[in-house]
């Protein structure tokens, strides 16, 4: 009986969201890109980078973050064990 409880607690712990932060920069000159849309793929959950290209979002390790900005190539990145991301977008 205790094993089932342990497994349920373990599963619940794995599925919980954690804060993922990061910075989005332009590949051309490595400057921060404000206004980049950062969403969790397949959901409407997301945020936008601030004036310094920084973002913060609650996500699971199994989530894929989609980074998009007009005039730049969209990137999809698996969160995995990353808690702080450096994302580079190219034209």
Secondary structure, DSSP 8 states (H G I E B T S, - for coil): -HHHHHHHHHHHHHH--EEEEEEEEETTT--B-TT-EEEETTSS-EEE--TTSEEEEEE-TT-EEEEE-TTS--EEEE-TT-SEEEEEE--
